[in-house]
Amino acid sequence: MNIIIPMAGMGKRMRPHTLTTPKPLVPIAGKPIVQRLVEDIVSTCNAKVNEIAFIISPAFGKEAEEHLVQVAASMGAVGKIVYQHEALGTAHAMLCASESLTGNVFIAFADTLFKATFNIDTSKDAIVWTQKVEDPSAFGVVKLDADGRIEAFVEKPKDFVSDLAIIGVYYFKDGDNLKKELQRLIDNDIKQKGEYLITDAMDHMLKNGMPFYTDQVDEWLDCGNKDATVFTNSRVLEHKQHTEQMLATNATIENSSVIAPCFIGSGVVVKNSVIGPYVSLEAGACVENSHIFNSIIREDSIVKNAKLQNSLLGKNVTYVENGQDVKDLSLGDFSTVL
């Protein structure tokens, strides 16, 4: 099994937090988004993962690339870094990793996490994962036949055809065939609004007789903007609190309460404060005389005399407050507010 993670987007909706950190490397409950995604995928595979191809922008930098290779190695796989130099759509992104498009292939876009209890049925030709949504008009959806197989892919339907939204997670039994279909789009310049889309490739495969199946995730978690990321952090904390170490042994907690679930990273110092529920304090963060809930405070940031909710503070932030009002903040790396 090869895993392909398209993640070349620059995360503009997450700015200022993605100005110095690529969005897939923003931490959720102590681990980067993409690491959690890879771990979730590997846990569902009933086949050995040979390699993981990360499709990134060259602007991510060497440090990010080295981190991604380490993530793959931690899963017992070879990490490959491939570049998408232009944002030309989902099909174009996947074709950038053409060398990895062979044999059994699992594809997942790195701006989404999911909670699932399924195992991948590698005997099926193709599987598209979905989630029921209230307003399917904002998504690509799948329409099922009487036997539960996919009979059509419909992009942002104006009239109701299905409430099963495509979440950007796919399995293909024959990666070489998928590669051929993706290349067909490029060769024939088949685009939608200037982009080459995987749904066009799948639609052509479906019409030529390939059976497509769907499976549903228990929960689909978005990391597209600040509010969504903070919410996803709360859900991951809820799911992982009993299976992962959430309190570093060298954290200092003095005259304070930590209300679970929370993640308290290495070297964190908390004094005279209430933390939680649903808070992640990354390595080296320092909080004094504060009440923080439902928030992410990234590494080496300092918070004093504050009440924060639904907040995301970047790396090396200093925030000192003298008021009593609860604040909803989004502060980028190296910000100072006194």
C-alpha positions as CSV (number, residue, x, y, z in Angstrom):
1,M,0.0,0.0,0.0
2,N,1.2,3.5,-0.9
3,I,-0.3,6.6,0.7
4,I,-0.4,9.9,-1.1
5,I,-1.0,13.1,0.8
6,P,-1.7,16.2,-1.4
7,M,-0.9,19.2,0.8
8,A,0.6,21.9,-1.4
9,G,-1.9,24.6,-0.5
10,M,-0.6,27.6,1.4
11,G,-3.4,27.7,3.9
12,K,-4.5,31.3,3.2
13,R,-7.7,30.9,5.3
14,M,-5.5,30.0,8.3
15,R,-3.4,33.2,8.1
16,P,-1.5,34.5,10.1
17,H,-0.8,31.0,11.5
18,T,0.4,29.7,8.2
19,L,2.8,32.5,7.4
20,T,5.7,30.6,9.1
21,T,4.2,27.1,9.5
22,P,2.6,25.1,6.6
23,K,-1.0,24.4,7.5
24,P,-0.6,20.6,7.7
25,L,2.1,21.1,10.3
26,V,-0.1,23.1,12.6
27,P,-0.4,21.0,15.8
28,I,-3.7,19.4,17.0
29,A,-3.5,18.0,20.5
30,G,0.3,17.9,20.4
31,K,0.8,16.5,16.9
32,P,0.8,18.1,13.5
33,I,-2.4,17.7,11.4
34,V,-0.7,15.6,8.8
35,Q,0.9,13.3,11.3
36,R,-2.5,12.6,12.9
37,L,-3.9,12.0,9.4
38,V,-1.2,9.5,8.5
39,E,-1.6,7.7,11.8
40,D,-5.4,7.4,11.3
41,I,-4.9,6.0,7.8
42,V,-2.3,3.5,8.8
43,S,-4.5,2.3,11.7
44,T,-7.2,1.5,9.1
45,C,-5.0,-0.4,6.6
46,N,-4.9,-4.1,6.6
47,A,-1.8,-4.0,4.4
48,K,1.8,-2.9,4.9
49,V,2.4,0.7,4.0
50,N,5.5,0.9,1.8
51,E,5.8,4.6,1.2
52,I,4.1,7.8,1.9
53,A,4.3,10.6,-0.7
54,F,3.8,14.1,0.5
55,I,2.9,16.6,-2.3
56,I,4.0,20.0,-1.1
57,S,4.9,23.5,-2.3
58,P,8.7,24.1,-2.6
59,A,8.0,27.1,-0.3
60,F,7.5,24.7,2.7
61,G,11.2,24.5,3.3
62,K,13.8,21.9,4.3
63,E,12.8,21.7,8.0
64,A,9.2,20.8,7.0
65,E,10.4,18.3,4.5
66,E,12.6,16.6,7.0
67,H,9.7,16.5,9.5
68,L,7.4,14.8,7.0
69,V,10.0,12.1,6.2
70,Q,10.3,11.4,9.9
71,V,6.5,11.1,10.1
72,A,6.6,8.4,7.4
73,A,9.5,6.6,9.1
74,S,7.6,6.5,12.4
75,M,5.0,4.5,10.5
76,G,7.6,2.1,9.1
77,A,7.3,3.6,5.6
78,V,9.6,5.5,3.2
79,G,8.7,9.2,3.0
80,K,8.9,10.9,-0.4
81,I,8.7,14.6,-1.0
82,V,7.3,15.7,-4.3
83,Y,6.5,19.3,-5.4
84,Q,3.4,20.8,-7.0
85,H,4.7,24.1,-8.4
86,E,1.3,25.3,-9.6
87,A,-2.1,25.0,-8.0
88,L,-3.8,23.3,-11.0
89,G,-6.3,21.1,-9.1
90,T,-6.6,17.8,-7.3
91,A,-5.9,15.6,-10.3
92,H,-2.8,17.6,-11.1
93,A,-1.6,17.4,-7.5
94,M,-1.9,13.6,-7.4
95,L,-0.1,13.2,-10.8
96,C,2.9,15.0,-9.3
97,A,3.4,11.8,-7.2
98,S,3.1,9.6,-10.3
99,E,5.9,7.3,-9.2
100,S,3.9,6.4,-6.1
101,L,0.7,5.8,-8.1
102,T,1.2,2.1,-8.4
103,G,-0.5,-0.9,-6.8
104,N,-2.8,-0.3,-3.9
105,V,-3.1,3.5,-3.3
106,F,-4.7,5.4,-0.5
107,I,-5.2,9.2,-1.0
108,A,-6.1,11.7,1.6
109,F,-6.0,15.5,1.5
110,A,-4.2,17.0,4.4
111,D,-6.8,19.7,5.4
112,T,-9.1,17.1,6.9
113,L,-9.1,14.6,9.8
114,F,-11.6,11.9,10.4
115,K,-12.7,9.5,13.1
116,A,-13.5,6.1,11.8
117,T,-13.8,2.5,12.8
118,F,-13.5,0.9,9.4
119,N,-10.8,-1.3,7.8
120,I,-10.0,-0.7,4.2
121,D,-11.3,-3.5,2.0
122,T,-8.4,-3.8,-0.5
123,S,-10.3,-6.3,-2.6
124,K,-12.6,-3.5,-3.9
125,D,-11.5,-1.6,-7.1
126,A,-12.2,1.9,-5.6
127,I,-13.7,3.4,-2.4
128,V,-14.7,7.0,-1.8
129,W,-15.2,8.0,1.8
130,T,-18.2,10.2,2.6
131,Q,-20.0,11.9,5.5
132,K,-23.6,12.9,5.7
133,V,-24.1,16.7,5.7
134,E,-27.1,18.9,6.2
135,D,-26.4,21.1,3.2
136,P,-25.0,19.0,0.3
137,S,-25.2,21.9,-2.1
138,A,-21.8,23.1,-0.9
139,F,-20.0,19.8,-1.6
140,G,-19.3,17.2,-4.2
141,V,-21.6,14.2,-3.4
142,V,-22.1,10.6,-4.4
143,K,-25.4,9.2,-5.7
144,L,-25.9,5.5,-4.9
145,D,-27.8,2.8,-6.8
146,A,-30.2,0.3,-5.2
147,D,-27.2,-2.0,-4.3
148,G,-25.3,0.7,-2.5
149,R,-22.7,1.2,-5.2
150,I,-21.9,4.7,-6.5
151,E,-23.7,5.5,-9.8
152,A,-22.8,9.2,-10.1
153,F,-20.5,11.9,-8.8
154,V,-22.4,15.3,-8.5
155,E,-20.5,18.5,-7.8
156,K,-22.4,21.0,-5.6
157,P,-25.9,19.9,-6.6
158,K,-28.5,22.7,-6.7
159,D,-31.3,20.1,-6.3
160,F,-31.1,17.3,-3.8
161,V,-29.6,14.0,-5.1
162,S,-27.7,12.9,-2.0
163,D,-26.4,14.0,1.4
164,L,-23.2,12.0,1.2
165,A,-20.4,14.5,0.8
166,I,-17.0,13.4,-0.6
167,I,-14.5,14.2,2.1
168,G,-11.2,13.9,0.1
169,V,-10.3,10.3,1.1
170,Y,-10.0,7.6,-1.5
171,Y,-8.7,4.1,-2.1
172,F,-7.8,2.6,-5.5
173,K,-6.8,-1.0,-6.0
174,D,-4.9,-0.2,-9.2
175,G,-2.8,3.0,-8.9
176,D,-1.4,2.6,-12.4
177,N,-4.9,2.8,-13.9
178,L,-5.7,5.9,-11.8
179,K,-2.4,7.5,-13.1
180,K,-3.5,6.8,-16.7
181,E,-6.9,8.4,-16.0
182,L,-5.3,11.5,-14.4
183,Q,-2.9,11.8,-17.3
184,R,-5.9,11.7,-19.7
185,L,-7.3,14.8,-18.2
186,I,-4.0,16.6,-18.6
187,D,-3.4,15.4,-22.2
188,N,-6.9,16.4,-23.2
189,D,-7.0,19.6,-21.1
190,I,-10.2,18.6,-19.3
191,K,-10.7,21.2,-16.7
192,Q,-13.4,22.7,-14.4
193,K,-12.9,26.4,-13.7
194,G,-9.2,26.1,-14.7
195,E,-8.4,23.0,-12.6
196,Y,-7.9,19.3,-13.3
197,L,-10.1,17.5,-10.8
198,I,-10.0,13.9,-9.5
199,T,-13.8,13.7,-9.7
200,D,-13.6,14.0,-13.5
201,A,-11.2,11.1,-13.6
202,M,-13.4,9.0,-11.4
203,D,-16.5,9.9,-13.4
204,H,-14.8,8.6,-16.6
205,M,-13.7,5.4,-14.8
206,L,-17.2,4.9,-13.5
207,K,-18.8,5.4,-16.9
208,N,-16.3,2.8,-18.3
209,G,-17.4,0.2,-15.9
210,M,-15.2,0.4,-12.8
211,P,-17.2,-0.3,-9.7
212,F,-17.0,2.4,-7.1
213,Y,-18.0,1.9,-3.5
214,T,-18.5,4.3,-0.6
215,D,-17.8,4.0,3.1
216,Q,-18.7,6.5,5.8
217,V,-16.5,8.0,8.5
218,D,-17.9,8.5,12.0
219,E,-16.8,12.1,12.1
220,W,-15.3,14.5,9.6
221,L,-13.1,17.2,11.1
222,D,-12.0,20.3,9.1
223,C,-8.8,22.3,9.7
224,G,-9.5,25.0,7.1
225,N,-9.6,28.1,9.4
226,K,-8.9,29.2,12.9
227,D,-12.4,28.3,14.4
228,A,-12.5,24.9,12.6
229,T,-9.0,24.1,13.8
230,V,-9.8,25.0,17.5
231,F,-13.0,22.9,17.2
232,T,-11.0,20.0,15.7
233,N,-8.5,20.2,18.5
234,S,-11.4,19.8,21.0
235,R,-12.7,16.7,19.2
236,V,-9.3,15.1,18.9
237,L,-8.6,15.7,22.6
238,E,-12.0,14.0,23.4
239,H,-11.2,11.0,21.2
240,K,-7.5,10.5,22.2
241,Q,-7.5,11.4,25.9
242,H,-7.5,7.8,27.0
243,T,-5.1,6.4,24.4
244,E,-2.3,9.1,24.3
245,Q,-0.2,10.7,26.9
246,M,-1.7,14.2,27.4
247,L,0.5,15.5,30.2
248,A,4.2,15.7,29.8
249,T,6.2,14.4,32.8
250,N,8.3,17.6,32.9
251,A,5.4,20.0,32.9
252,T,5.1,22.3,35.9
253,I,1.6,22.8,37.3
254,E,1.5,25.1,40.4
255,N,-1.6,26.2,42.3
256,S,-3.7,25.4,39.1
257,S,-6.4,23.2,37.8
258,V,-6.3,21.3,34.6
259,I,-9.8,20.2,33.5
260,A,-9.6,17.3,31.0
261,P,-9.4,16.7,28.2
262,C,-6.2,18.8,27.7
263,F,-2.8,18.4,26.2
264,I,0.1,19.8,28.2
265,G,3.4,19.6,26.4
266,S,7.0,19.3,27.4
267,G,8.4,22.0,29.6
268,V,5.0,23.8,29.9
269,V,4.6,26.0,33.1
270,V,1.2,26.7,34.5
271,K,0.8,28.9,37.6
272,N,-2.3,30.2,39.4
273,S,-4.5,29.3,36.5
274,V,-7.4,27.2,35.3
275,I,-6.7,25.3,32.0
276,G,-9.5,23.5,30.1
277,P,-11.4,21.8,29.1
278,Y,-10.3,21.4,25.5
279,V,-6.9,23.2,25.6
280,S,-3.6,22.4,24.0
281,L,-0.5,24.0,25.5
282,E,2.4,23.2,23.3
283,A,6.0,22.7,24.4
284,G,7.5,25.5,26.4
285,A,4.3,27.5,26.8
286,C,3.9,29.5,30.0
287,V,0.5,30.5,31.5
288,E,0.1,32.5,34.7
289,N,-2.9,34.0,36.5
290,S,-5.2,33.0,33.6
291,H,-8.3,31.0,32.6
292,I,-8.0,29.3,29.2
293,F,-10.6,27.0,27.7
294,N,-11.2,25.6,24.2
295,S,-8.0,27.0,22.8
296,I,-4.5,26.2,21.3
297,I,-1.4,27.9,22.6
298,R,1.6,27.0,20.5
299,E,5.1,26.5,21.7
300,D,7.1,29.0,23.7
301,S,4.2,31.4,24.1
302,I,3.5,33.4,27.2
303,V,0.0,34.2,28.5
304,K,-0.6,36.2,31.7
305,N,-3.7,37.7,33.4
306,A,-6.0,36.6,30.6
307,K,-9.3,34.8,30.0
308,L,-9.3,33.1,26.6
309,Q,-11.8,31.0,24.7
310,N,-11.9,29.7,21.1
311,S,-8.4,31.2,20.7
312,L,-5.3,30.2,18.7
313,L,-2.0,31.8,19.6
314,G,1.0,31.0,17.4
315,K,4.6,30.3,18.4
316,N,6.6,32.8,20.6
317,V,3.6,35.0,21.3
318,T,3.5,37.2,24.4
319,Y,0.0,38.1,25.6
320,V,-0.5,40.1,28.8
321,E,-4.0,41.2,29.7
322,N,-5.2,43.4,32.6
323,G,-8.9,43.3,31.9
324,Q,-11.6,40.8,33.0
325,D,-13.4,40.2,29.7
326,V,-13.1,36.8,28.0
327,K,-11.3,37.1,24.6
328,D,-11.5,35.2,21.4
329,L,-8.1,35.7,19.8
330,S,-6.1,34.7,16.7
331,L,-2.5,35.9,17.1
332,G,0.3,34.9,14.7
333,D,3.8,33.8,15.5
334,F,6.0,36.3,17.4
335,S,3.1,38.7,18.2
336,T,3.3,40.8,21.4
337,V,0.3,42.3,23.1
338,L,0.9,44.0,26.4
